[in-house]
C-alpha cells in the first residue's frame, strides 16, 4: 500500500537540543524532553495503527481541532511509544472525544483532573502494560508512554495549555501520564470488561476524568464489611467533587489483590461490593451544609436539604461505583475520585490492517 502524504509541517534543526528547545518554546511538550517526530518514525507509527493517516479519530476541545491518526502518531513518537501501541491509543482518543464524556469540561476546569486510561483484556499483556506492583507509577514503557501520548494530544491538538485552555488551579502529577491495566489474573471476579458486557477475548479502553489515586491503607481488617468500611471512609471525603455532584458522575475503586481476595472469600460479589459502598460511602446534609460546594451543584430531586440527618451517596446508582483489581502484594487499595460531572467511557479496541 502506498503511504499517505504526511500533512505535518516539516522543520529542520541542527541537533536534538535545538529541536527540544524549539518545541519547549512553542509549548508543544509536557515540560520533559521529547523524541523527535521524524518522517520515518511517524510513518512507522501510522503503519502500526493499520489506518490511514488522514482518518479523524476525534475532535479535541477546547480548541475543537480534528485529531487525525497522523496527529496521534506524531504525539506518540514524541512520547516514546512503540507503533504497536497505536490501536489502543487511538481507541482512547476516540473514547475521550465522545460527547458524553465531557472532555471540554475536563480540559478547561480548575479541578485537578486528567484523562486516565484503564485497559482491560488480552492486549494489555501483549503490549506489556503493568497491572501489578506500582501500576499507577513509573517504570513501565507502555503505561508511561501511552499515558504521556494522550496528554501531549490533549495539549497539542486540544489546546489544553496551562493557564490558557487548561485552567487547573494546581493540577496533578497524573496530568503527565495516567495509564494502567486491570490485574484480572488476581481478580476473584469476572474481568472488568466482561462486567460491562464485552467478551473475554475483547480488549477495552476506559477513559476517566480522574484525580490521582487516593490510597486506602488497611492492614488490620479481616472481614469484607470492615475492609470496605475503610474504603468508604476514603470515598466520602467532603472536599471531593463527588460528594456534591452525586447524580452526575461515577468513581473507581481499584482494589489491591489482597483486599479483593479477602472480600471475595467472605462471599461478596462485585455487585455486593457496589451495593455496600453505595450505602456506606455517604455524608449527611448536616456534614455538607455550608461547606465545599454546598448549593453550587444540582442535587438529587429526592434530597431533603432541610433535614441534617439525610444521607447523600457520592454517586447516583451503585453501578456508578466501578470496582476492579490492580496492583501487587500489600494491603493497599485505591479510590479514584473524578471530576464529578462526567462519566467514564469504554470502547473496544478494534485492530485494523491495510
LUMVO-891582 format. One record per residue (C-alpha): chain; residue in one letter; residue number from 1; x negated, y negated, z negated. Coordinates in pm, 1 decimal. Each point is the difference from the previous one (the first is absolute). Last residue first. Layout:
cadena->A residuo->A num->NUM u->X v->Y w->Z
...
% end
This chain:
cadena->A residuo->X num->354 u->401.3 v->222.6 w->-547.2
cadena->A residuo->X num->353 u->71.8 v->154.9 w->-337.5
cadena->A residuo->X num->352 u->237.3 v->-104.9 w->-275.4
cadena->A residuo->X num->351 u->36.6 v->112.4 w->-361.6
cadena->A residuo->X num->350 u->305.9 v->-131.3 w->-180.3
cadena->A residuo->X num->349 u->-46.6 v->-73.7 w->-370.4
cadena->A residuo->X num->348 u->339.1 v->15.2 w->-171.2
cadena->A residuo->X num->347 u->120.4 v->-324.8 w->-149.1
cadena->A residuo->X num->346 u->75.8 v->-114.9 w->-354.4
cadena->A residuo->X num->345 u->104.2 v->-348.6 w->-111.3
cadena->A residuo->X num->344 u->-18.6 v->-134.9 w->-355.2
cadena->A residuo->X num->343 u->264.3 v->-239.0 w->-125.0
cadena->A residuo->X num->342 u->-15.2 v->-377.2 w->-32.1
cadena->A residuo->X num->341 u->123.5 v->-242.5 w->-264.4
cadena->A residuo->X num->340 u->-210.6 v->128.4 w->-288.0
cadena->A residuo->X num->339 u->-349.4 v->-85.6 w->118.3
cadena->A residuo->X num->338 u->-91.3 v->341.4 w->-131.1
cadena->A residuo->X num->337 u->-118.1 v->166.1 w->-317.3
cadena->A residuo->X num->336 u->-222.7 v->306.7 w->38.4
cadena->A residuo->X num->335 u->-3.3 v->209.9 w->-316.7
cadena->A residuo->X num->334 u->-298.4 v->225.3 w->-44.0
cadena->A residuo->X num->333 u->-84.0 v->323.4 w->-178.2
cadena->A residuo->X num->332 u->-278.1 v->97.5 w->-238.0
cadena->A residuo->X num->331 u->-58.7 v->318.9 w->-191.2
cadena->A residuo->X num->330 u->-318.7 v->101.3 w->176.6
cadena->A residuo->X num->329 u->-84.7 v->214.4 w->299.7
cadena->A residuo->X num->328 u->54.6 v->-139.3 w->347.4
cadena->A residuo->X num->327 u->231.1 v->-245.9 w->173.9
cadena->A residuo->X num->326 u->331.3 v->12.4 w->179.6
cadena->A residuo->X num->325 u->348.7 v->134.1 w->-73.2
cadena->A residuo->X num->324 u->332.3 v->-144.1 w->112.2
cadena->A residuo->X num->323 u->307.5 v->-179.4 w->-135.8
cadena->A residuo->X num->322 u->186.8 v->-279.1 w->178.0
cadena->A residuo->X num->321 u->231.5 v->-192.2 w->-232.3
cadena->A residuo->X num->320 u->255.6 v->-139.2 w->246.9
cadena->A residuo->X num->319 u->166.0 v->341.7 w->-16.7
cadena->A residuo->X num->318 u->121.9 v->-83.7 w->-351.5
cadena->A residuo->X num->317 u->200.9 v->-293.6 w->137.4
cadena->A residuo->X num->316 u->-1.4 v->-380.4 w->-33.1
cadena->A residuo->X num->315 u->-353.5 v->-40.2 w->-127.5
cadena->A residuo->X num->314 u->-154.9 v->-140.1 w->-321.3
cadena->A residuo->X num->313 u->290.3 v->112.4 w->-216.3
cadena->A residuo->X num->312 u->188.3 v->-256.9 w->-211.0
cadena->A residuo->X num->311 u->134.3 v->70.1 w->-347.7
cadena->A residuo->X num->310 u->287.1 v->-206.9 w->-137.0
cadena->A residuo->X num->309 u->-59.8 v->-76.3 w->-367.9
cadena->A residuo->X num->308 u->-31.1 v->-377.0 w->52.5
cadena->A residuo->X num->307 u->360.5 v->-10.9 w->119.1
cadena->A residuo->X num->306 u->80.8 v->-320.7 w->188.3
cadena->A residuo->X num->305 u->-194.7 v->107.4 w->308.1
cadena->A residuo->X num->304 u->245.9 v->279.9 w->65.1
cadena->A residuo->X num->303 u->-156.6 v->163.4 w->303.7
cadena->A residuo->X num->302 u->239.8 v->187.5 w->227.8
cadena->A residuo->X num->301 u->-68.1 v->-227.2 w->297.7
cadena->A residuo->X num->300 u->-371.1 v->76.4 w->-18.2
cadena->A residuo->X num->299 u->-218.4 v->-311.1 w->-38.4
cadena->A residuo->X num->298 u->-114.8 v->-216.4 w->288.7
cadena->A residuo->X num->297 u->-318.2 v->-168.7 w->-120.5
cadena->A residuo->X num->296 u->-99.7 v->-332.6 w->-157.9
cadena->A residuo->X num->295 u->232.4 v->15.8 w->-301.4
cadena->A residuo->X num->294 u->-278.5 v->149.9 w->-216.7
cadena->A residuo->X num->293 u->-319.5 v->48.2 w->199.1
cadena->A residuo->X num->292 u->-247.0 v->28.8 w->-293.0
cadena->A residuo->X num->291 u->186.1 v->-88.7 w->-319.6
cadena->A residuo->X num->290 u->323.0 v->-180.6 w->-91.3
cadena->A residuo->X num->289 u->180.4 v->324.6 w->-80.7
cadena->A residuo->X num->288 u->-201.2 v->308.1 w->92.1
cadena->A residuo->X num->287 u->-17.4 v->163.4 w->-343.2
cadena->A residuo->X num->286 u->360.6 v->-92.4 w->-77.9
cadena->A residuo->X num->285 u->118.9 v->134.4 w->334.2
cadena->A residuo->X num->284 u->-156.0 v->328.2 w->-99.2
cadena->A residuo->X num->283 u->-293.4 v->159.9 w->176.1
cadena->A residuo->X num->282 u->-12.2 v->331.3 w->181.3
cadena->A residuo->X num->281 u->-227.5 v->286.3 w->96.9
cadena->A residuo->X num->280 u->203.6 v->255.8 w->-200.4
cadena->A residuo->X num->279 u->303.7 v->78.5 w->214.8
cadena->A residuo->X num->278 u->-167.2 v->-23.7 w->339.0
cadena->A residuo->X num->277 u->-302.8 v->182.5 w->-140.1
cadena->A residuo->X num->276 u->215.7 v->296.2 w->-101.5
cadena->A residuo->X num->275 u->186.3 v->9.3 w->330.9
cadena->A residuo->X num->274 u->-317.7 v->-18.3 w->206.8
cadena->A residuo->X num->273 u->-170.7 v->268.5 w->-207.8
cadena->A residuo->X num->272 u->302.6 v->228.6 w->29.7
cadena->A residuo->X num->271 u->-6.0 v->-52.5 w->376.6
cadena->A residuo->X num->270 u->-366.2 v->104.8 w->10.8
cadena->A residuo->X num->269 u->97.5 v->313.8 w->-189.1
cadena->A residuo->X num->268 u->-42.7 v->42.6 w->-375.2
cadena->A residuo->X num->267 u->-44.1 v->343.4 w->-158.0
cadena->A residuo->X num->266 u->-252.9 v->-79.6 w->-271.5
cadena->A residuo->X num->265 u->-270.5 v->151.5 w->218.1
cadena->A residuo->X num->264 u->90.6 v->-266.8 w->256.9
cadena->A residuo->X num->263 u->-82.3 v->-280.4 w->-243.6
cadena->A residuo->X num->262 u->-325.0 v->162.3 w->-111.4
cadena->A residuo->X num->261 u->-102.5 v->63.9 w->360.1
cadena->A residuo->X num->260 u->73.4 v->-358.7 w->100.7
cadena->A residuo->X num->259 u->-199.0 v->-140.8 w->-294.6
cadena->A residuo->X num->258 u->-298.7 v->216.2 w->92.9
cadena->A residuo->X num->257 u->26.0 v->-76.4 w->371.3
cadena->A residuo->X num->256 u->2.7 v->-379.2 w->-48.1
cadena->A residuo->X num->255 u->343.0 v->-145.3 w->64.3
cadena->A residuo->X num->254 u->46.0 v->-275.2 w->253.7
cadena->A residuo->X num->253 u->319.7 v->-183.9 w->-94.3
cadena->A residuo->X num->252 u->103.1 v->-230.2 w->281.2
cadena->A residuo->X num->251 u->250.6 v->-286.3 w->0.0
cadena->A residuo->X num->250 u->303.3 v->-112.9 w->200.7
cadena->A residuo->X num->249 u->162.7 v->-331.6 w->72.4
cadena->A residuo->X num->248 u->316.1 v->-209.3 w->33.0
cadena->A residuo->X num->247 u->238.6 v->122.0 w->-267.8
cadena->A residuo->X num->246 u->-230.4 v->-75.9 w->-296.5
cadena->A residuo->X num->245 u->-173.6 v->-328.4 w->89.1
cadena->A residuo->X num->244 u->-37.5 v->-92.6 w->-368.7
cadena->A residuo->X num->243 u->-228.5 v->262.2 w->-150.4
cadena->A residuo->X num->242 u->-134.6 v->92.7 w->343.9
cadena->A residuo->X num->241 u->-187.1 v->-329.4 w->27.3
cadena->A residuo->X num->240 u->-206.9 v->106.3 w->-300.2
cadena->A residuo->X num->239 u->-34.6 v->-240.1 w->-293.0
cadena->A residuo->X num->238 u->242.0 v->204.6 w->-210.7
cadena->A residuo->X num->237 u->-204.8 v->319.2 w->17.2
cadena->A residuo->X num->236 u->250.4 v->283.4 w->36.1
cadena->A residuo->X num->235 u->-218.2 v->236.4 w->202.5
cadena->A residuo->X num->234 u->-277.0 v->23.8 w->-261.1
cadena->A residuo->X num->233 u->247.9 v->101.0 w->-270.9
cadena->A residuo->X num->232 u->165.8 v->241.9 w->241.5
cadena->A residuo->X num->231 u->-326.7 v->189.6 w->52.3
cadena->A residuo->X num->230 u->-41.3 v->37.7 w->-375.7
cadena->A residuo->X num->229 u->355.0 v->131.7 w->-26.3
cadena->A residuo->X num->228 u->-80.4 v->228.9 w->290.8
cadena->A residuo->X num->227 u->-266.9 v->168.2 w->-210.0
cadena->A residuo->X num->226 u->238.2 v->24.3 w->-297.7
cadena->A residuo->X num->225 u->283.0 v->142.6 w->207.9
cadena->A residuo->X num->224 u->-214.7 v->252.1 w->184.3
cadena->A residuo->X num->223 u->-153.8 v->139.3 w->-319.6
cadena->A residuo->X num->222 u->-365.9 v->5.9 w->-104.8
cadena->A residuo->X num->221 u->-81.6 v->-361.4 w->-84.5
cadena->A residuo->X num->220 u->-356.1 v->-64.4 w->-113.9
cadena->A residuo->X num->219 u->-223.1 v->-107.1 w->290.1
cadena->A residuo->X num->218 u->232.0 v->-265.9 w->140.6
cadena->A residuo->X num->217 u->-150.5 v->-284.6 w->204.2
cadena->A residuo->X num->216 u->228.6 v->-142.5 w->268.3
cadena->A residuo->X num->215 u->-208.8 v->-231.2 w->218.4
cadena->A residuo->X num->214 u->157.3 v->-273.6 w->209.4
cadena->A residuo->X num->213 u->-72.8 v->41.9 w->371.7
cadena->A residuo->X num->212 u->-67.0 v->-318.2 w->201.5
cadena->A residuo->X num->211 u->314.3 v->-183.4 w->100.4
cadena->A residuo->X num->210 u->191.8 v->139.7 w->290.8
cadena->A residuo->X num->209 u->208.0 v->-84.8 w->303.4
cadena->A residuo->X num->208 u->-6.8 v->368.7 w->92.2
cadena->A residuo->X num->207 u->-65.7 v->169.3 w->332.9
cadena->A residuo->X num->206 u->68.5 v->371.6 w->31.4
cadena->A residuo->X num->205 u->-178.8 v->207.4 w->262.7
cadena->A residuo->X num->204 u->123.8 v->347.6 w->78.2
cadena->A residuo->X num->203 u->-164.2 v->317.9 w->121.6
cadena->A residuo->X num->202 u->235.7 v->270.2 w->117.9
cadena->A residuo->X num->201 u->-57.8 v->374.6 w->-40.4
cadena->A residuo->X num->200 u->203.5 v->7.8 w->-324.7
cadena->A residuo->X num->199 u->296.7 v->-160.9 w->179.9
cadena->A residuo->X num->198 u->140.8 v->-339.8 w->-89.9
cadena->A residuo->X num->197 u->309.2 v->-58.1 w->-215.2
cadena->A residuo->X num->196 u->-134.2 v->-244.0 w->-259.6
cadena->A residuo->X num->195 u->-72.2 v->280.7 w->-248.6
cadena->A residuo->X num->194 u->-194.2 v->167.8 w->280.1
cadena->A residuo->X num->193 u->-218.6 v->-309.4 w->34.5
cadena->A residuo->X num->192 u->-80.1 v->1.2 w->-372.8
cadena->A residuo->X num->191 u->-111.2 v->362.3 w->5.5
cadena->A residuo->X num->190 u->215.7 v->249.3 w->-193.8
cadena->A residuo->X num->189 u->-58.9 v->9.5 w->-373.5
cadena->A residuo->X num->188 u->-274.6 v->132.4 w->-226.5
cadena->A residuo->X num->187 u->-251.2 v->-228.9 w->173.4
cadena->A residuo->X num->186 u->-366.4 v->100.6 w->-12.7
cadena->A residuo->X num->185 u->-21.4 v->101.1 w->366.0
cadena->A residuo->X num->184 u->224.8 v->-293.9 w->88.1
cadena->A residuo->X num->183 u->-261.5 v->-253.9 w->-100.7
cadena->A residuo->X num->182 u->164.0 v->-288.4 w->184.7
cadena->A residuo->X num->181 u->-237.7 v->-224.1 w->189.6
cadena->A residuo->X num->180 u->-136.1 v->-348.1 w->-60.8
cadena->A residuo->X num->179 u->-34.9 v->-338.1 w->171.0
cadena->A residuo->X num->178 u->-39.0 v->-349.9 w->-142.0
cadena->A residuo->X num->177 u->-291.1 v->-208.9 w->130.4
cadena->A residuo->X num->176 u->-102.9 v->-360.3 w->-52.8
cadena->A residuo->X num->175 u->342.7 v->-114.2 w->-118.8
cadena->A residuo->X num->174 u->-8.9 v->260.0 w->-275.5
cadena->A residuo->X num->173 u->-260.4 v->-217.2 w->-172.6
cadena->A residuo->X num->172 u->295.6 v->-227.7 w->-78.3
cadena->A residuo->X num->171 u->125.2 v->-349.4 w->75.4
cadena->A residuo->X num->170 u->-20.1 v->-293.1 w->-240.1
cadena->A residuo->X num->169 u->276.3 v->-238.8 w->105.0
cadena->A residuo->X num->168 u->70.6 v->185.1 w->323.2
cadena->A residuo->X num->167 u->84.1 v->-254.1 w->273.1
cadena->A residuo->X num->166 u->-100.1 v->205.1 w->303.0
cadena->A residuo->X num->165 u->82.6 v->-187.9 w->320.8
cadena->A residuo->X num->164 u->-208.6 v->-299.1 w->-112.4
cadena->A residuo->X num->163 u->-177.7 v->19.6 w->-335.5
cadena->A residuo->X num->162 u->-144.7 v->340.5 w->76.3
cadena->A residuo->X num->161 u->39.7 v->78.4 w->372.0
cadena->A residuo->X num->160 u->290.8 v->231.3 w->77.3
cadena->A residuo->X num->159 u->1.0 v->-83.7 w->372.3
cadena->A residuo->X num->158 u->177.6 v->312.9 w->117.4
cadena->A residuo->X num->157 u->-250.4 v->104.8 w->262.4
cadena->A residuo->X num->156 u->-328.8 v->-79.5 w->-174.2
cadena->A residuo->X num->155 u->118.4 v->10.4 w->-360.4
cadena->A residuo->X num->154 u->251.6 v->285.4 w->-3.3
cadena->A residuo->X num->153 u->-217.2 v->186.0 w->250.7
cadena->A residuo->X num->152 u->-305.0 v->-41.8 w->-226.5
cadena->A residuo->X num->151 u->202.4 v->134.0 w->-294.4
cadena->A residuo->X num->150 u->113.5 v->304.4 w->199.0
cadena->A residuo->X num->149 u->-359.3 v->66.2 w->104.8
cadena->A residuo->X num->148 u->-108.3 v->-9.5 w->-364.4
cadena->A residuo->X num->147 u->252.1 v->264.9 w->-99.3
cadena->A residuo->X num->146 u->-110.8 v->223.8 w->285.1
cadena->A residuo->X num->145 u->-364.1 v->-75.1 w->-84.0
cadena->A residuo->X num->144 u->9.2 v->78.6 w->-370.3
cadena->A residuo->X num->143 u->223.7 v->305.7 w->4.6
cadena->A residuo->X num->142 u->-180.1 v->157.5 w->296.5
cadena->A residuo->X num->141 u->-350.7 v->-82.8 w->-122.1
cadena->A residuo->X num->140 u->39.3 v->124.0 w->-355.4
cadena->A residuo->X num->139 u->-211.2 v->-142.9 w->-282.4
cadena->A residuo->X num->138 u->207.1 v->-273.5 w->-159.5
cadena->A residuo->X num->137 u->321.6 v->9.6 w->-197.7
cadena->A residuo->X num->136 u->367.8 v->93.8 w->18.1
cadena->A residuo->X num->135 u->-79.6 v->369.6 w->53.9
cadena->A residuo->X num->134 u->-258.5 v->-10.5 w->-280.5
cadena->A residuo->X num->133 u->13.2 v->378.0 w->-49.1
cadena->A residuo->X num->132 u->248.2 v->165.9 w->234.3
cadena->A residuo->X num->131 u->199.2 v->-101.3 w->307.9
cadena->A residuo->X num->130 u->-296.6 v->-120.3 w->205.2
cadena->A residuo->X num->129 u->55.0 v->-7.8 w->373.7
cadena->A residuo->X num->128 u->-223.5 v->236.5 w->197.1
cadena->A residuo->X num->127 u->165.9 v->-47.2 w->338.3
cadena->A residuo->X num->126 u->115.1 v->361.4 w->15.2
cadena->A residuo->X num->125 u->105.5 v->-13.0 w->-365.9
cadena->A residuo->X num->124 u->227.8 v->-297.3 w->58.1
cadena->A residuo->X num->123 u->118.1 v->143.8 w->331.8
cadena->A residuo->X num->122 u->160.3 v->286.9 w->-192.0
cadena->A residuo->X num->121 u->258.3 v->-219.5 w->-168.7
cadena->A residuo->X num->120 u->69.4 v->-301.7 w->-218.5
cadena->A residuo->X num->119 u->-177.3 v->-331.3 w->48.7
cadena->A residuo->X num->118 u->74.0 v->-302.8 w->-219.7
cadena->A residuo->X num->117 u->-103.6 v->-340.5 w->135.3
cadena->A residuo->X num->116 u->14.3 v->-306.7 w->-225.6
cadena->A residuo->X num->115 u->85.7 v->-337.4 w->151.9
cadena->A residuo->X num->114 u->-92.7 v->-276.0 w->-242.4
cadena->A residuo->X num->113 u->159.3 v->-157.7 w->-304.3
cadena->A residuo->X num->112 u->-136.4 v->-278.8 w->-219.5
cadena->A residuo->X num->111 u->320.7 v->-212.5 w->-5.5
cadena->A residuo->X num->110 u->-34.4 v->-350.7 w->148.4
cadena->A residuo->X num->109 u->184.0 v->134.0 w->303.8
cadena->A residuo->X num->108 u->-101.2 v->-40.9 w->364.9
cadena->A residuo->X num->107 u->-100.9 v->349.0 w->110.4
cadena->A residuo->X num->106 u->251.9 v->195.6 w->-207.8
cadena->A residuo->X num->105 u->278.7 v->-240.7 w->98.4
cadena->A residuo->X num->104 u->-80.6 v->30.7 w->370.5
cadena->A residuo->X num->103 u->-38.9 v->377.2 w->-31.7
cadena->A residuo->X num->102 u->363.5 v->50.5 w->-96.7
cadena->A residuo->X num->101 u->4.8 v->378.4 w->24.7
cadena->A residuo->X num->100 u->348.4 v->-2.7 w->153.7
cadena->A residuo->X num->99 u->-132.2 v->-182.7 w->306.5
cadena->A residuo->X num->98 u->-233.5 v->289.3 w->96.4
cadena->A residuo->X num->97 u->-344.9 v->-153.7 w->42.5
cadena->A residuo->X num->96 u->-154.0 v->190.6 w->-291.5
cadena->A residuo->X num->95 u->114.7 v->331.6 w->147.7
cadena->A residuo->X num->94 u->-149.3 v->-76.8 w->340.8
cadena->A residuo->X num->93 u->-328.6 v->-111.2 w->-156.5
cadena->A residuo->X num->92 u->-17.6 v->319.2 w->-208.3
cadena->A residuo->X num->91 u->73.4 v->212.0 w->306.9
cadena->A residuo->X num->90 u->-281.4 v->-177.2 w->185.1
cadena->A residuo->X num->89 u->-237.5 v->82.7 w->-285.5
cadena->A residuo->X num->88 u->95.9 v->368.7 w->0.7
cadena->A residuo->X num->87 u->-38.6 v->33.7 w->373.6
cadena->A residuo->X num->86 u->-330.6 v->-192.4 w->-13.7
cadena->A residuo->X num->85 u->-187.6 v->202.4 w->-263.3
cadena->A residuo->X num->84 u->-155.1 v->224.8 w->268.3
cadena->A residuo->X num->83 u->-188.4 v->-299.4 w->137.1
cadena->A residuo->X num->82 u->-206.9 v->-26.8 w->-322.5
cadena->A residuo->X num->81 u->51.3 v->-311.2 w->-207.0
cadena->A residuo->X num->80 u->-272.8 v->-248.1 w->-100.1
cadena->A residuo->X num->79 u->221.0 v->-301.6 w->-75.5
cadena->A residuo->X num->78 u->-120.6 v->-193.5 w->305.8
cadena->A residuo->X num->77 u->71.0 v->301.3 w->221.0
cadena->A residuo->X num->76 u->351.2 v->29.3 w->-145.5
cadena->A residuo->X num->75 u->53.4 v->-373.0 w->55.4
cadena->A residuo->X num->74 u->-81.1 v->33.3 w->368.2
cadena->A residuo->X num->73 u->206.4 v->318.7 w->34.5
cadena->A residuo->X num->72 u->310.6 v->-149.7 w->-160.8
cadena->A residuo->X num->71 u->-23.4 v->-296.1 w->236.2
cadena->A residuo->X num->70 u->-41.6 v->240.4 w->292.3
cadena->A residuo->X num->69 u->306.4 v->194.1 w->-113.2
cadena->A residuo->X num->68 u->188.1 v->-326.9 w->20.9
cadena->A residuo->X num->67 u->109.7 v->-221.1 w->-286.1
cadena->A residuo->X num->66 u->241.8 v->-264.9 w->121.5
cadena->A residuo->X num->65 u->-21.9 v->-318.6 w->-202.5
cadena->A residuo->X num->64 u->265.3 v->-115.2 w->-245.2
cadena->A residuo->X num->63 u->-254.0 v->-233.4 w->-165.9
cadena->A residuo->X num->62 u->152.1 v->83.7 w->-338.9
cadena->A residuo->X num->61 u->49.5 v->270.1 w->105.5
cadena->A residuo->X num->60 u->-111.3 v->298.3 w->213.2
cadena->A residuo->X num->59 u->192.6 v->117.3 w->305.9
cadena->A residuo->X num->58 u->-41.8 v->373.1 w->57.8
cadena->A residuo->X num->57 u->-192.6 v->280.7 w->166.8
cadena->A residuo->X num->56 u->2.1 v->-161.1 w->343.9
cadena->A residuo->X num->55 u->-154.1 v->213.9 w->274.5
cadena->A residuo->X num->54 u->-272.7 v->-187.4 w->186.8
cadena->A residuo->X num->53 u->-280.4 v->235.3 w->-99.3
cadena->A residuo->X num->52 u->191.4 v->297.4 w->134.6
cadena->A residuo->X num->51 u->37.3 v->287.7 w->-240.6
cadena->A residuo->X num->50 u->-184.7 v->316.9 w->-99.9
cadena->A residuo->X num->49 u->-113.4 v->-183.6 w->-312.9
cadena->A residuo->X num->48 u->-354.0 v->136.6 w->17.3
cadena->A residuo->X num->47 u->-33.5 v->-144.7 w->349.3
cadena->A residuo->X num->46 u->72.6 v->-344.1 w->-142.1
cadena->A residuo->X num->45 u->-280.2 v->48.9 w->-253.4
cadena->A residuo->X num->44 u->-241.6 v->112.3 w->270.6
cadena->A residuo->X num->43 u->90.8 v->-305.4 w->208.1
cadena->A residuo->X num->42 u->-60.4 v->-226.3 w->-301.8
cadena->A residuo->X num->41 u->-337.5 v->161.9 w->-61.1
cadena->A residuo->X num->40 u->-105.6 v->-39.2 w->364.0
cadena->A residuo->X num->39 u->108.5 v->-362.0 w->13.4
cadena->A residuo->X num->38 u->-179.0 v->-99.2 w->-318.5
cadena->A residuo->X num->37 u->202.9 v->-66.5 w->-314.3
cadena->A residuo->X num->36 u->-301.7 v->-87.2 w->-220.8
cadena->A residuo->X num->35 u->24.2 v->159.7 w->-342.7
cadena->A residuo->X num->34 u->107.9 v->-223.4 w->-284.8
cadena->A residuo->X num->33 u->-177.0 v->-165.7 w->-291.4
cadena->A residuo->X num->32 u->226.7 v->-70.7 w->-299.1
cadena->A residuo->X num->31 u->210.0 v->-313.4 w->-39.8
cadena->A residuo->X num->30 u->316.4 v->162.4 w->136.5
cadena->A residuo->X num->29 u->-101.2 v->-100.1 w->351.0
cadena->A residuo->X num->28 u->137.1 v->-211.6 w->286.3
cadena->A residuo->X num->27 u->-11.8 v->-336.6 w->-178.4
cadena->A residuo->X num->26 u->-180.9 v->-171.6 w->290.6
cadena->A residuo->X num->25 u->-296.3 v->-74.1 w->-226.0
cadena->A residuo->X num->24 u->-19.5 v->364.4 w->-105.9
cadena->A residuo->X num->23 u->11.5 v->114.1 w->364.0
cadena->A residuo->X num->22 u->-285.5 v->-236.2 w->91.8
cadena->A residuo->X num->21 u->-217.9 v->103.8 w->-293.9
cadena->A residuo->X num->20 u->63.7 v->363.5 w->81.4
cadena->A residuo->X num->19 u->-105.5 v->-39.8 w->362.8
cadena->A residuo->X num->18 u->-308.7 v->-203.4 w->-90.2
cadena->A residuo->X num->17 u->-105.0 v->266.5 w->-248.5
cadena->A residuo->X num->16 u->50.7 v->278.6 w->256.0
cadena->A residuo->X num->15 u->-222.7 v->-164.8 w->259.1
cadena->A residuo->X num->14 u->-16.5 v->-260.1 w->276.3
cadena->A residuo->X num->13 u->374.6 v->-6.5 w->48.6
cadena->A residuo->X num->12 u->228.3 v->30.4 w->301.7
cadena->A residuo->X num->11 u->379.9 v->-29.8 w->-0.5
cadena->A residuo->X num->10 u->257.6 v->163.3 w->224.8
cadena->A residuo->X num->9 u->361.4 v->-99.5 w->-65.0
cadena->A residuo->X num->8 u->233.8 v->296.2 w->-35.8
cadena->A residuo->X num->7 u->217.5 v->124.4 w->284.5
cadena->A residuo->X num->6 u->-178.4 v->323.9 w->78.3
cadena->A residuo->X num->5 u->84.4 v->140.0 w->343.0
cadena->A residuo->X num->4 u->175.0 v->332.7 w->-51.2
cadena->A residuo->X num->3 u->-235.2 v->289.3 w->60.5
cadena->A residuo->X num->2 u->67.0 v->233.0 w->290.6
cadena->A residuo->X num->1 u->121.9 v->349.6 w->-83.7
% end
